[in-house]
Amino acid sequence: MVKRYCIGENRYVKVKKQDGDNIITIFEEGTDKSATFTDRRWAQFVVHMNQVDESIKSLRERQYVKHQQHIGGRWFLCVTTGYRCVDIRQFYDKEGEGLKPTKKGIALRLLEWEKLKAVVNQIHQKYPKIAAAQPCSYQLDHSNLEGALNCFECNPFQTIGESFSSLI
């Protein structure tokens, strides 16, 4: 069973079970605009919501903002001067140029962001497993540096060979 929560015109958050895990997706109906989260990535996303709120506050006060927060895998949460939205987007590493955004993601208008925050509470009440999920962390999930460097959630743009060998 899929539960949907409306956050704007044709924009929703849905929670569905897939292979025993919860998958949370923010999407625009009828388009390919979306961001999909595992429980752990959702937990990382929720951890950074207050920082996004601070960036939005600065944006509204017409201050310069360039907030870019890694939330797991190749996904980032961004708030930038000139755009009145919260962008949840996948990035790729372009050799010699650094991280670049892909088309995969969704930009939420500020009102949709506010509605999403209310939906987070509803989701956490209905799905205790999602509410209890913890983001990936070096202290809890990686027994050594090699484990951290090999974790796609924490280090999605490097392979263990290039990362680990450069440290030796």
Phi and psi restraints in degrees (value plus and minus 20) as a CYANA .aco file:
   2 VAL   PHI    -124.8   -84.8
   2 VAL   PSI     108.0   148.0
   3 LYS   PHI    -124.7   -84.7
   3 LYS   PSI     109.0   149.0
   4 ARG   PHI    -134.1   -94.1
   4 ARG   PSI     123.2   163.2
   5 TYR   PHI    -146.4  -106.4
   5 TYR   PSI     108.5   148.5
   6 CYS   PHI    -102.8   -62.8
   6 CYS   PSI     112.4   152.4
   7 ILE   PHI    -142.1  -102.1
   7 ILE   PSI     -22.0    18.0
   8 GLY   PHI     155.3   195.3
   8 GLY   PSI    -198.2  -158.2
   9 GLU   PHI     -84.2   -44.2
   9 GLU   PSI      94.5   134.5
  10 ASN   PHI      41.3    81.3
  10 ASN   PSI      -0.5    39.5
  11 ARG   PHI    -140.3  -100.3
  11 ARG   PSI     112.9   152.9
  12 TYR   PHI    -161.5  -121.5
  12 TYR   PSI     143.5   183.5
  13 VAL   PHI    -138.3   -98.3
  13 VAL   PSI     111.6   151.6
  14 LYS   PHI    -145.5  -105.5
  14 LYS   PSI     129.3   169.3
  15 VAL   PHI    -143.3  -103.3
  15 VAL   PSI     108.1   148.1
  16 LYS   PHI    -160.4  -120.4
  16 LYS   PSI     134.7   174.7
  17 LYS   PHI    -107.7   -67.7
  17 LYS   PSI     114.9   154.9
  18 GLN   PHI    -163.3  -123.3
  18 GLN   PSI      96.5   136.5
  19 ASP   PHI      33.6    73.6
  19 ASP   PSI      19.4    59.4
  20 GLY   PHI      63.3   103.3
  20 GLY   PSI     -25.6    14.4
  21 ASP   PHI    -129.1   -89.1
  21 ASP   PSI     136.8   176.8
  22 ASN   PHI    -107.2   -67.2
  22 ASN   PSI     117.2   157.2
  23 ILE   PHI    -141.3  -101.3
  23 ILE   PSI     104.3   144.3
  24 ILE   PHI    -128.6   -88.6
  24 ILE   PSI     108.5   148.5
  25 THR   PHI    -149.6  -109.6
  25 THR   PSI     110.2   150.2
  26 ILE   PHI    -120.6   -80.6
  26 ILE   PSI     105.5   145.5
  27 PHE   PHI    -170.5  -130.5
  27 PHE   PSI     140.8   180.8
  28 GLU   PHI    -126.8   -86.8
  28 GLU   PSI     101.3   141.3
  29 GLU   PHI     -82.5   -42.5
  29 GLU   PSI     116.6   156.6
  30 GLY   PHI      63.6   103.6
  30 GLY   PSI     -16.9    23.1
  31 THR   PHI    -152.0  -112.0
  31 THR   PSI     157.8   197.8
  32 ASP   PHI    -118.5   -78.5
  32 ASP   PSI      -8.0    32.0
  33 LYS   PHI     -94.5   -54.5
  33 LYS   PSI      96.9   136.9
  34 SER   PHI    -186.6  -146.6
  34 SER   PSI     142.6   182.6
  35 ALA   PHI    -159.1  -119.1
  35 ALA   PSI     109.8   149.8
  36 THR   PHI    -138.0   -98.0
  36 THR   PSI     118.3   158.3
  37 PHE   PHI    -147.1  -107.1
  37 PHE   PSI     120.1   160.1
  38 THR   PHI    -101.2   -61.2
  38 THR   PSI     152.1   192.1
  39 ASP   PHI     -75.1   -35.1
  39 ASP   PSI     -65.3   -25.3
  40 ARG   PHI     -87.6   -47.6
  40 ARG   PSI     -60.8   -20.8
  41 ARG   PHI     -88.8   -48.8
  41 ARG   PSI     -57.5   -17.5
  42 TRP   PHI     -79.6   -39.6
  42 TRP   PSI     -63.8   -23.8
  43 ALA   PHI     -80.0   -40.0
  43 ALA   PSI     -61.9   -21.9
  44 GLN   PHI     -84.9   -44.9
  44 GLN   PSI     -61.1   -21.1
  45 PHE   PHI     -78.6   -38.6
  45 PHE   PSI     -68.8   -28.8
  46 VAL   PHI     -83.7   -43.7
  46 VAL   PSI     -57.5   -17.5
  47 VAL   PHI     -76.6   -36.6
  47 VAL   PSI     -53.7   -13.7
  48 HIS   PHI    -116.9   -76.9
  48 HIS   PSI     -14.9    25.1
  49 MET   PHI     -82.4   -42.4
  49 MET   PSI     -57.9   -17.9
  50 ASN   PHI     -85.3   -45.3
  50 ASN   PSI     -57.2   -17.2
  51 GLN   PHI     -84.5   -44.5
  51 GLN   PSI     -58.7   -18.7
  52 VAL   PHI     -83.1   -43.1
  52 VAL   PSI     -63.0   -23.0
  53 ASP   PHI     -79.0   -39.0
  53 ASP   PSI     -59.9   -19.9
  54 GLU   PHI     -84.6   -44.6
  54 GLU   PSI     -60.0   -20.0
  55 SER   PHI     -85.6   -45.6
  55 SER   PSI     -59.3   -19.3
  56 ILE   PHI     -84.4   -44.4
  56 ILE   PSI     -60.7   -20.7
  57 LYS   PHI     -79.4   -39.4
  57 LYS   PSI     -66.2   -26.2
  58 SER   PHI     -82.9   -42.9
  58 SER   PSI     -59.4   -19.4
  59 LEU   PHI     -79.8   -39.8
  59 LEU   PSI     -65.4   -25.4
  60 ARG   PHI     -86.6   -46.6
  60 ARG   PSI     -47.6    -7.6
  61 GLU   PHI    -106.7   -66.7
  61 GLU   PSI      -9.4    30.6
  62 ARG   PHI      41.4    81.4
  62 ARG   PSI      12.0    52.0
  63 GLN   PHI    -110.3   -70.3
  63 GLN   PSI     139.0   179.0
  64 TYR   PHI     -91.5   -51.5
  64 TYR   PSI     110.7   150.7
  65 VAL   PHI    -152.9  -112.9
  65 VAL   PSI     111.0   151.0
  66 LYS   PHI    -164.0  -124.0
  66 LYS   PSI      57.6    97.6
  67 HIS   PHI    -117.3   -77.3
  67 HIS   PSI     102.3   142.3
  68 GLN   PHI    -157.1  -117.1
  68 GLN   PSI      95.2   135.2
  69 GLN   PHI    -142.3  -102.3
  69 GLN   PSI     104.0   144.0
  70 HIS   PHI     -92.7   -52.7
  70 HIS   PSI     109.2   149.2
  71 ILE   PHI    -137.9   -97.9
  71 ILE   PSI     -12.7    27.3
  72 GLY   PHI     106.0   146.0
  72 GLY   PSI     124.7   164.7
  73 GLY   PHI      38.9    78.9
  73 GLY   PSI    -154.0  -114.0
  74 ARG   PHI    -122.7   -82.7
  74 ARG   PSI       0.3    40.3
  75 TRP   PHI    -117.3   -77.3
  75 TRP   PSI     119.7   159.7
  76 PHE   PHI    -153.3  -113.3
  76 PHE   PSI     135.1   175.1
  77 LEU   PHI    -132.9   -92.9
  77 LEU   PSI     103.4   143.4
  78 CYS   PHI    -152.2  -112.2
  78 CYS   PSI     119.7   159.7
  79 VAL   PHI    -152.9  -112.9
  79 VAL   PSI     106.6   146.6
  80 THR   PHI    -158.2  -118.2
  80 THR   PSI     118.4   158.4
  81 THR   PHI     -72.6   -32.6
  81 THR   PSI     118.0   158.0
  82 GLY   PHI      77.8   117.8
  82 GLY   PSI     -33.4     6.6
  83 TYR   PHI    -149.0  -109.0
  83 TYR   PSI      99.2   139.2
  84 ARG   PHI    -111.6   -71.6
  84 ARG   PSI      46.2    86.2
  85 CYS   PHI    -177.7  -137.7
  85 CYS   PSI     147.3   187.3
  86 VAL   PHI    -131.4   -91.4
  86 VAL   PSI      96.4   136.4
  87 ASP   PHI    -117.4   -77.4
  87 ASP   PSI     104.8   144.8
  88 ILE   PHI    -133.0   -93.0
  88 ILE   PSI      89.9   129.9
  89 ARG   PHI    -166.4  -126.4
  89 ARG   PSI     129.3   169.3
  90 GLN   PHI    -104.8   -64.8
  90 GLN   PSI     123.5   163.5
  91 PHE   PHI    -140.6  -100.6
  91 PHE   PSI     143.2   183.2
  92 TYR   PHI    -151.8  -111.8
  92 TYR   PSI     139.6   179.6
  93 ASP   PHI    -119.6   -79.6
  93 ASP   PSI      88.3   128.3
  94 LYS   PHI    -110.8   -70.8
  94 LYS   PSI      97.6   137.6
  95 GLU   PHI     -68.1   -28.1
  95 GLU   PSI     104.8   144.8
  96 GLY   PHI      62.3   102.3
  96 GLY   PSI     -31.7     8.3
  97 GLU   PHI    -138.8   -98.8
  97 GLU   PSI     -30.7     9.3
  98 GLY   PHI      67.5   107.5
  98 GLY   PSI    -181.8  -141.8
  99 LEU   PHI     -96.4   -56.4
  99 LEU   PSI     116.8   156.8
 100 LYS   PHI    -150.8  -110.8
 100 LYS   PSI     123.9   163.9
 101 PRO   PHI     -94.0   -54.0
 101 PRO   PSI     128.5   168.5
 102 THR   PHI    -119.3   -79.3
 102 THR   PSI    -199.7  -159.7
 103 LYS   PHI    -100.0   -60.0
 103 LYS   PSI     -35.5     4.5
 104 LYS   PHI     -99.1   -59.1
 104 LYS   PSI      95.4   135.4
 105 GLY   PHI     135.2   175.2
 105 GLY   PSI    -191.1  -151.1
 106 ILE   PHI    -170.3  -130.3
 106 ILE   PSI     118.6   158.6
 107 ALA   PHI    -123.9   -83.9
 107 ALA   PSI      98.6   138.6
 108 LEU   PHI    -113.6   -73.6
 108 LEU   PSI     110.2   150.2
 109 ARG   PHI     -83.5   -43.5
 109 ARG   PSI     137.4   177.4
 110 LEU   PHI     -80.1   -40.1
 110 LEU   PSI     -56.0   -16.0
 111 LEU   PHI     -86.6   -46.6
 111 LEU   PSI     -58.0   -18.0
 112 GLU   PHI     -86.1   -46.1
 112 GLU   PSI     -56.2   -16.2
 113 TRP   PHI     -80.4   -40.4
 113 TRP   PSI     -64.4   -24.4
 114 GLU   PHI     -82.1   -42.1
 114 GLU   PSI     -62.5   -22.5
 115 LYS   PHI     -86.1   -46.1
 115 LYS   PSI     -57.4   -17.4
 116 LEU   PHI     -80.4   -40.4
 116 LEU   PSI     -60.6   -20.6
 117 LYS   PHI     -80.7   -40.7
 117 LYS   PSI     -58.0   -18.0
 118 ALA   PHI     -88.4   -48.4
 118 ALA   PSI     -57.4   -17.4
 119 VAL   PHI     -85.6   -45.6
 119 VAL   PSI     -55.7   -15.7
 120 VAL   PHI     -75.0   -35.0
 120 VAL   PSI     -66.3   -26.3
 121 ASN   PHI     -82.5   -42.5
 121 ASN   PSI     -61.2   -21.2
 122 GLN   PHI     -84.2   -44.2
 122 GLN   PSI     -63.0   -23.0
 123 ILE   PHI     -82.4   -42.4
 123 ILE   PSI     -64.3   -24.3
 124 HIS   PHI     -85.7   -45.7
 124 HIS   PSI     -52.3   -12.3
 125 GLN   PHI     -90.5   -50.5
 125 GLN   PSI     -60.9   -20.9
 126 LYS   PHI     -99.7   -59.7
 126 LYS   PSI     -49.5    -9.5
 127 TYR   PHI    -143.9  -103.9
 127 TYR   PSI      66.1   106.1
 128 PRO   PHI     -78.5   -38.5
 128 PRO   PSI     -51.7   -11.7
 129 LYS   PHI     -83.9   -43.9
 129 LYS   PSI     -58.8   -18.8
 130 ILE   PHI     -87.7   -47.7
 130 ILE   PSI     -64.2   -24.2
 131 ALA   PHI     -82.1   -42.1
 131 ALA   PSI     -53.6   -13.6
 132 ALA   PHI    -105.7   -65.7
 132 ALA   PSI     -29.7    10.3
 133 ALA   PHI     -82.3   -42.3
 133 ALA   PSI     126.0   166.0
 134 GLN   PHI    -135.3   -95.3
 134 GLN   PSI     122.7   162.7
 135 PRO   PHI     -88.3   -48.3
 135 PRO   PSI     136.9   176.9
 136 CYS   PHI     -80.3   -40.3
 136 CYS   PSI     116.8   156.8
 137 SER   PHI    -165.0  -125.0
 137 SER   PSI     127.3   167.3
 138 TYR   PHI     -79.6   -39.6
 138 TYR   PSI     -64.4   -24.4
 139 GLN   PHI     -84.5   -44.5
 139 GLN   PSI     -59.5   -19.5
 140 LEU   PHI    -112.1   -72.1
 140 LEU   PSI     -51.1   -11.1
 141 ASP   PHI    -132.4   -92.4
 141 ASP   PSI     -31.5     8.5
 142 HIS   PHI    -147.6  -107.6
 142 HIS   PSI      98.8   138.8
 143 SER   PHI     -97.5   -57.5
 143 SER   PSI     -35.2     4.8
 144 ASN   PHI    -178.8  -138.8
 144 ASN   PSI     155.9   195.9
 145 LEU   PHI     -81.0   -41.0
 145 LEU   PSI     -60.2   -20.2
 146 GLU   PHI     -79.9   -39.9
 146 GLU   PSI     -59.3   -19.3
 147 GLY   PHI     -82.5   -42.5
 147 GLY   PSI     -62.1   -22.1
 148 ALA   PHI     -85.9   -45.9
 148 ALA   PSI     -62.4   -22.4
 149 LEU   PHI     -89.8   -49.8
 149 LEU   PSI     -44.1    -4.1
 150 ASN   PHI    -109.7   -69.7
 150 ASN   PSI     -23.9    16.1
 151 CYS   PHI    -103.4   -63.4
 151 CYS   PSI      97.2   137.2
 152 PHE   PHI     -83.8   -43.8
 152 PHE   PSI     -55.8   -15.8
 153 GLU   PHI     -82.2   -42.2
 153 GLU   PSI     -61.6   -21.6
 154 CYS   PHI    -107.1   -67.1
 154 CYS   PSI     -51.0   -11.0
 155 ASN   PHI    -160.3  -120.3
 155 ASN   PSI      45.9    85.9
 156 PRO   PHI     -97.1   -57.1
 156 PRO   PSI     -31.5     8.5
 157 PHE   PHI    -126.0   -86.0
 157 PHE   PSI     -14.1    25.9
 158 GLN   PHI    -154.2  -114.2
 158 GLN   PSI     132.6   172.6
 159 THR   PHI    -118.2   -78.2
 159 THR   PSI     139.1   179.1
 160 ILE   PHI     -77.7   -37.7
 160 ILE   PSI     -57.6   -17.6
 161 GLY   PHI     -81.2   -41.2
 161 GLY   PSI     -69.6   -29.6
 162 GLU   PHI     -92.4   -52.4
 162 GLU   PSI     -57.1   -17.1
 163 SER   PHI     -91.6   -51.6
 163 SER   PSI     -72.6   -32.6
 164 PHE   PHI     -89.3   -49.3
 164 PHE   PSI     -61.3   -21.3
 165 SER   PHI     -86.7   -46.7
 165 SER   PSI     -49.1    -9.1
 166 SER   PHI     -93.7   -53.7
 166 SER   PSI     -37.0     3.0
 167 LEU   PHI    -111.0   -71.0
 167 LEU   PSI     -34.8     5.2
